Amino acid sequence: MNKSIIAVAVAAAFACMGTAQAFEMGPYVGVKSGVSHLDVSKKDITREGLNNPEHAINDSSLYSYTGGVFAGYNFNPYFGVEFGYDYLGTFDMDFGADNMGSHDFTVNALQLSLRGAYPITSSLSVTGTVGALQWFNDAWDYDRHGDGASEDSHSSMSPVVGAGFEYAFNRNWVARFDYQYIHRVGSRRDNGFTPDISTYNVGLEYVFGSEPAPVEPAPAPVQKETVSEDHSLSSDVLFDFGKSTLKPEGKAALDKFYADYQAENLENSHLTISGYTDRIGSDASNQKLSEARANSVASYLQSLGMSADDISVVGYGESNPVSGTNCDGIKDRKALIKCLGVDRRVEINVTGVKTTVIEK
């Protein structure tokens, strides 16, 4: 095995190593096209007369068009297997003088190879190939007058190694450039010479499958707790004295309360709205007024978007005063009304489940 095979084999081995994504996993198919070169020297020619130094081979006849199709499967990002058909070229070799005429040499092949990849960037990778190739050659001999044609067909197996590059446009479409070296695609006994073939191909492959779904980040850990919050709103802010119709200032206060309530984003929340009056007036009138005021607050919150199912309303009249005995000695009505202002109130109890993100 010559130095070219060793060099390419080393490149192929390095291409099989890697630490980042290279191949897109899964099955793929593709086509390729390029040029091939028949590597033949006098020492490879054993056919009688062809190795005469006077019969020089025209070097331009050692190049040909090549192409093929292939299919494969990438088992992981770094390793895959590929099978393909290759047309390796037709070479018209003119041996010059003494009625030797020309020798046409056509080679087709079936190839099975292992492929490896080493990523350079997220899209570009170096690739390597090691495998075996079953070749089929057809040889035609012509004398210099074009007469006396004869045909020989032969087949055998040869090693193939290669190296190249791949560029992934996206998950499905990949462009590739490959160099391959095939050792001995002829028979000394049957063909009279044993050339090697080098190929240079540009290809396009389609990898089956779709883009993987984006990985959603794991949700942050949370803590849930049941809360109960009490909010007290002054009736003097919400209503005129002895009335149950909300004032503009009262609506503004409820707007702020509702915005704060929404910001908490409680689950399974519920509001209990309780109305209270002072001791001025009869028990019956105060009871009725406390209920009316609580209902006014509930109706306004519903107009802001709350569900009636999430609200309970109760009136307590003049019970549960918070002024205590502070106003007992006051006889002046205006002064008494002002002192008892703390008793005139609407209390809102909010219950629900509060979610808190736990900081790591």
C-alpha positions as CSV (number, residue, x, y, z in Angstrom):
1,M,0.0,0.0,0.0
2,N,1.5,3.3,-1.0
3,K,1.9,6.6,0.9
4,S,-1.3,8.1,-0.5
5,I,-3.4,5.4,1.1
6,I,-1.6,5.8,4.4
7,A,-2.1,9.6,4.5
8,V,-5.8,9.4,3.7
9,A,-6.3,6.6,6.2
10,V,-4.7,8.8,8.9
11,A,-7.0,11.7,8.0
12,A,-10.0,9.3,8.1
13,A,-9.0,8.1,11.6
14,F,-8.7,11.7,12.9
15,A,-12.1,12.5,11.4
16,C,-13.7,9.8,13.5
17,M,-12.8,11.7,16.7
18,G,-14.7,14.6,18.0
19,T,-16.4,16.2,21.0
20,A,-19.2,18.3,19.4
21,Q,-22.1,17.7,17.1
22,A,-21.1,16.9,13.5
23,F,-23.4,14.5,11.6
24,E,-27.2,15.0,11.7
25,M,-28.5,11.7,13.0
26,G,-30.7,9.5,11.0
27,P,-31.0,8.2,7.4
28,Y,-30.0,10.3,4.4
29,V,-29.7,10.1,0.6
30,G,-27.6,12.1,-1.9
31,V,-25.9,12.6,-5.3
32,K,-22.4,13.6,-6.2
33,S,-20.4,14.5,-9.3
34,G,-16.8,15.4,-10.1
35,V,-13.7,14.3,-11.8
36,S,-11.6,11.1,-11.5
37,H,-7.9,10.4,-12.3
38,L,-6.5,7.1,-13.3
39,D,-3.2,6.7,-11.4
40,V,-1.2,4.5,-13.8
41,S,2.6,4.2,-14.2
42,K,4.9,2.0,-16.3
43,K,5.5,-0.3,-13.3
44,D,1.7,-1.0,-13.2
45,I,1.6,-2.2,-16.8
46,T,2.5,-5.8,-17.5
47,R,0.6,-6.3,-20.7
48,E,3.0,-7.1,-23.5
49,G,4.0,-4.1,-25.5
50,L,2.2,-1.6,-23.3
51,N,5.2,-1.1,-21.1
52,N,7.4,-0.2,-24.0
53,P,9.0,3.2,-23.1
54,E,8.2,4.5,-26.6
55,H,4.5,4.0,-26.0
56,A,3.9,7.0,-23.8
57,I,0.4,7.4,-22.3
58,N,-1.3,10.7,-23.0
59,D,-1.8,12.2,-19.5
60,S,-5.0,14.0,-20.5
61,S,-6.7,10.7,-21.2
62,L,-6.3,9.7,-17.6
63,Y,-9.0,12.1,-16.4
64,S,-12.7,11.5,-16.7
65,Y,-16.1,12.6,-15.4
66,T,-17.3,10.7,-12.3
67,G,-20.6,10.7,-10.4
68,G,-22.8,8.6,-8.2
69,V,-25.7,8.2,-5.7
70,F,-25.5,7.2,-2.1
71,A,-27.6,6.4,0.9
72,G,-26.5,6.1,4.5
73,Y,-27.4,6.2,8.2
74,N,-25.7,8.3,10.9
75,F,-25.9,6.3,14.1
76,N,-24.7,9.3,16.2
77,P,-23.2,12.7,15.6
78,Y,-19.8,11.3,14.9
79,F,-20.2,7.9,13.2
80,G,-22.3,6.5,10.3
81,V,-22.3,3.9,7.5
82,E,-22.9,4.6,3.7
83,F,-23.6,2.5,0.6
84,G,-23.4,3.9,-2.9
85,Y,-23.0,3.4,-6.6
86,D,-20.1,5.1,-8.3
87,Y,-19.3,5.7,-12.0
88,L,-15.6,6.1,-11.7
89,G,-15.0,7.1,-15.3
90,T,-14.1,6.0,-18.9
91,F,-10.4,6.4,-19.8
92,D,-9.3,6.4,-23.5
93,M,-5.6,5.7,-23.4
94,D,-3.7,6.1,-26.6
95,F,-0.4,4.1,-26.5
96,G,0.9,5.6,-29.6
97,A,2.9,3.5,-32.1
98,D,3.5,0.0,-33.6
99,N,-0.2,-0.6,-34.2
100,M,-0.9,-0.6,-30.5
101,G,-3.8,1.7,-31.0
102,S,-5.9,2.6,-27.9
103,H,-7.2,1.0,-24.8
104,D,-10.6,2.1,-23.4
105,F,-11.1,1.4,-19.7
106,T,-14.5,2.0,-17.9
107,V,-15.0,1.4,-14.2
108,N,-18.2,1.2,-12.2
109,A,-18.4,0.3,-8.5
110,L,-20.5,-0.5,-5.5
111,Q,-19.2,0.9,-2.2
112,L,-19.8,0.2,1.5
113,S,-18.0,2.6,3.9
114,L,-17.8,3.7,7.5
115,R,-17.8,7.5,7.9
116,G,-16.6,9.7,10.8
117,A,-16.7,13.4,11.4
118,Y,-14.8,16.0,13.4
119,P,-16.6,19.4,13.8
120,I,-14.8,22.6,13.1
121,T,-17.8,24.9,13.6
122,S,-21.5,24.3,14.2
123,S,-22.0,23.9,10.5
124,L,-18.7,22.8,9.0
125,S,-17.0,19.4,9.7
126,V,-14.1,17.3,8.5
127,T,-15.1,13.9,7.4
128,G,-13.3,10.6,6.8
129,T,-14.1,7.4,5.0
130,V,-12.8,3.8,5.3
131,G,-14.4,1.0,3.4
132,A,-14.5,-1.6,0.6
133,L,-15.4,-1.2,-3.1
134,Q,-16.6,-3.9,-5.5
135,W,-15.4,-2.6,-8.9
136,F,-16.5,-3.7,-12.4
137,N,-14.3,-2.8,-15.4
138,D,-14.8,-3.1,-19.1
139,A,-11.7,-2.9,-21.3
140,W,-11.8,-2.4,-25.1
141,D,-8.7,-2.6,-27.2
142,Y,-8.5,-1.0,-30.7
143,D,-5.7,-1.1,-33.2
144,R,-4.6,2.2,-34.7
145,H,-7.0,1.8,-37.6
146,G,-10.0,1.3,-35.4
147,D,-10.2,-2.4,-36.3
148,G,-9.7,-5.5,-34.4
149,A,-11.7,-4.4,-31.3
150,S,-11.8,-6.8,-28.4
151,E,-13.5,-6.6,-25.0
152,D,-12.6,-7.8,-21.5
153,S,-14.8,-7.4,-18.4
154,H,-13.5,-8.1,-14.9
155,S,-14.6,-7.5,-11.3
156,S,-13.0,-7.6,-7.9
157,M,-12.9,-5.9,-4.6
158,S,-10.5,-3.1,-3.4
159,P,-10.0,-0.9,-0.3
160,V,-11.2,2.7,-0.4
161,V,-10.2,5.5,1.9
162,G,-11.2,9.2,1.7
163,A,-11.4,12.5,3.4
164,G,-13.4,15.7,2.9
165,F,-15.7,18.4,4.3
166,E,-19.4,18.8,5.0
167,Y,-21.4,22.0,5.4
168,A,-24.9,21.8,6.9
169,F,-27.2,24.5,5.6
170,N,-29.8,23.3,8.1
171,R,-31.1,20.1,9.7
172,N,-32.0,18.5,6.4
173,W,-29.6,19.8,3.6
174,V,-25.9,19.2,3.6
175,A,-23.2,19.9,1.0
176,R,-20.1,17.8,0.9
177,F,-16.7,17.7,-0.8
178,D,-15.0,14.3,-0.9
179,Y,-11.6,13.0,-2.0
180,Q,-11.4,9.2,-2.4
181,Y,-8.5,6.9,-3.2
182,I,-9.2,3.4,-4.6
183,H,-6.3,0.9,-4.7
184,R,-6.0,-1.3,-7.8
185,V,-9.1,-1.5,-10.0
186,G,-7.5,-3.7,-12.6
187,S,-6.0,-7.2,-12.9
188,R,-2.4,-7.7,-14.1
189,R,-3.4,-11.1,-15.5
190,D,-6.7,-10.0,-17.2
191,N,-6.3,-6.3,-17.9
192,G,-2.6,-6.1,-18.3
193,F,-2.3,-3.3,-15.8
194,T,-3.4,-2.4,-12.2
195,P,-4.1,1.3,-11.9
196,D,-5.4,3.2,-8.8
197,I,-8.2,5.8,-9.1
198,S,-8.5,9.1,-7.3
199,T,-11.9,10.9,-7.3
200,Y,-12.8,14.5,-6.4
201,N,-16.6,15.0,-5.9
202,V,-19.0,17.7,-4.8
203,G,-22.3,16.3,-3.5
204,L,-25.6,17.3,-1.9
205,E,-27.4,15.1,0.7
206,Y,-30.8,15.2,2.3
207,V,-31.1,14.0,5.9
208,F,-34.5,12.7,6.8
209,G,-36.2,14.1,9.9
210,S,-37.2,17.4,11.3
211,E,-35.7,20.1,13.5
212,P,-35.8,19.0,17.2
213,A,-38.2,20.8,19.3
214,P,-36.6,23.5,21.4
215,V,-35.8,22.4,24.9
216,E,-37.9,24.3,27.4
217,P,-36.1,25.4,30.5
218,A,-37.0,23.6,33.6
219,P,-39.6,25.6,35.6
220,A,-38.2,27.4,38.6
221,P,-39.1,25.8,42.0
222,V,-42.0,27.5,43.7
223,Q,-43.6,27.5,47.1
224,K,-47.4,27.6,47.5
225,E,-49.1,28.9,50.7
226,T,-52.6,29.8,51.7
227,V,-53.0,33.5,52.6
228,S,-55.6,35.6,54.3
229,E,-55.3,39.3,54.0
230,D,-57.5,42.1,55.6
231,H,-58.0,45.5,54.0
232,S,-60.0,48.3,55.7
233,L,-61.4,51.2,53.7
234,S,-62.9,54.2,55.4
235,S,-66.6,54.8,54.7
236,D,-66.0,58.5,54.8
237,V,-63.7,58.1,51.8
238,L,-66.1,55.7,50.0
239,F,-69.5,57.3,50.8
240,D,-71.1,60.5,52.0
241,F,-72.5,60.3,55.6
242,G,-75.6,58.1,55.8
243,K,-75.4,57.2,52.1
244,S,-74.5,54.0,50.2
245,T,-73.6,55.5,46.8
246,L,-69.9,55.5,46.0
247,K,-68.1,58.8,45.7
248,P,-65.5,59.4,43.0
249,E,-62.8,59.2,45.7
250,G,-64.3,55.9,46.8
251,K,-64.2,54.5,43.2
252,A,-60.5,55.6,43.0
253,A,-59.7,53.8,46.3
254,L,-61.4,50.6,45.0
255,D,-59.5,50.9,41.7
256,K,-56.2,50.8,43.6
257,F,-57.4,47.9,45.7
258,Y,-58.3,45.9,42.6
259,A,-55.0,46.6,40.9
260,D,-53.1,45.4,44.0
261,Y,-55.3,42.3,44.2
262,Q,-54.7,41.4,40.6
263,A,-50.9,41.9,41.0
264,E,-50.9,39.2,43.7
265,N,-52.3,36.7,41.2
266,L,-53.8,34.5,43.8
267,E,-55.2,31.0,43.0
268,N,-58.7,30.1,44.2
269,S,-59.2,33.5,45.6
270,H,-62.3,34.7,47.5
271,L,-63.3,38.1,48.9
272,T,-65.6,38.7,51.9
273,I,-66.9,42.2,52.0
274,S,-68.1,43.4,55.4
275,G,-69.9,46.7,56.0
276,Y,-69.9,48.6,59.3
277,T,-71.6,51.8,60.6
278,D,-71.2,53.9,63.7
279,R,-73.7,53.9,66.6
280,I,-75.6,57.0,65.5
281,G,-79.1,56.1,64.4
282,S,-81.3,53.0,65.0
283,D,-80.0,49.4,64.9
284,A,-82.3,48.6,62.0
285,S,-81.2,51.6,59.9
286,N,-77.6,50.9,60.6
287,Q,-77.9,47.3,59.7
288,K,-79.6,48.1,56.4
289,L,-77.0,50.8,55.6
290,S,-74.0,48.5,56.3
291,E,-75.4,45.9,54.0
292,A,-76.1,48.5,51.3
293,R,-72.6,49.8,51.5
294,A,-71.0,46.3,51.3
295,N,-73.2,45.6,48.2
296,S,-72.1,48.8,46.6
297,V,-68.5,47.8,47.0
298,A,-69.2,44.3,45.6
299,S,-71.0,45.7,42.6
300,Y,-68.2,48.0,41.7
301,L,-65.6,45.3,42.0
302,Q,-67.7,43.1,39.7
303,S,-67.8,46.0,37.2
304,L,-64.0,45.9,37.2
305,G,-63.9,42.2,36.3
306,M,-64.4,40.2,39.4
307,S,-66.8,37.2,39.3
308,A,-69.8,37.3,41.6
309,D,-69.0,33.7,42.6
310,D,-65.8,35.0,44.2
311,I,-67.4,37.5,46.4
312,S,-69.4,37.2,49.7
313,V,-71.2,40.2,51.2
314,V,-72.3,40.7,54.9
315,G,-73.4,43.7,56.9
316,Y,-72.7,44.1,60.6
317,G,-74.4,47.4,61.4
318,E,-73.0,49.2,64.4
319,S,-71.5,46.1,65.9
320,N,-67.7,45.6,66.4
321,P,-66.8,49.3,66.8
322,V,-63.1,50.1,66.9
323,S,-63.4,53.5,68.6
324,G,-63.8,51.9,72.0
325,T,-64.7,54.5,74.7
326,N,-62.8,57.4,73.0
327,C,-66.0,59.1,72.0
328,D,-68.2,58.5,75.1
329,G,-68.1,62.0,76.5
330,I,-68.7,63.9,73.3
331,K,-72.1,65.6,73.1
332,D,-71.7,67.8,70.0
333,R,-73.1,65.9,67.0
334,K,-70.5,67.1,64.5
335,A,-67.7,66.3,66.8
336,L,-69.2,62.9,67.6
337,I,-69.6,62.1,63.9
338,K,-66.0,62.9,63.3
339,C,-64.8,60.9,66.4
340,L,-66.9,57.8,65.3
341,G,-65.4,57.9,61.8
342,V,-63.1,54.9,62.4
343,D,-66.3,52.8,63.0
344,R,-67.7,53.6,59.6
345,R,-65.8,51.3,57.4
346,V,-65.8,48.5,54.8
347,E,-63.5,45.6,55.5
348,I,-62.4,43.2,52.7
349,N,-60.9,39.9,53.6
350,V,-59.0,38.2,50.7
351,T,-58.1,34.5,50.8
352,G,-56.3,32.4,48.3
353,V,-53.2,30.5,47.4
354,K,-50.0,32.5,46.8
355,T,-47.2,31.2,44.6
356,T,-43.6,32.3,45.4
357,V,-40.6,31.5,43.2
358,I,-37.8,30.1,45.3
359,E,-34.5,31.8,44.5
360,K,-31.6,29.4,44.0
